[in-house]
């Protein structure tokens, strides 16, 4: 296997690890505490941490006042 194939199929458990330039244009799977989230590494992400891109919680939408229990 080539080096590029080895990196592209990598699973990352450590969210505090830094992203290196070797990971550019590769897909990695980042563990968010429950499942693995697939993420493509671009040049803009180099130097950041893996945990910044493996979202842990789903985004919430604002319902508004007075609509607490209504559907």
C-alpha positions, -999 to +999 in steps of 0.1 A: +000+000+000+012+035-008+017+060+020-013+081+007-037+051+009-025+043+044-032+078+057-066+082+039-081+052+056-070+064+091-093+064+121-085+091+147-095+086+183-074+115+197-093+147+191-065+168+206-040+158+180-028+185+155-034+181+118-002+178+099+005+188+062+008+151+054-030+147+059-039+172+031-064+159+005-071+128+026-103+116+043-100+107+079-126+094+104-127+113+137-142+097+167-168+120+184-175+099+215-202+078+198-194+073+162-168+081+136-173+113+115-158+113+080-138+145+073-117+157+043-085+175+053-078+207+033-049+231+036-069+255+057-073+229+084-035+223+089-024+233+123-059+229+139-070+201+161-090+171+148-116+177+175-126+210+159-140+192+128-155+161+144-188+176+157-200+161+190-235+175+193-261+182+166-269+218+159-301+231+176-326+252+159-343+280+178-380+274+182-391+307+197-408+318+229-441+301+240-438+271+218-422+248+244-445+217+243-464+223+210-457+203+179 
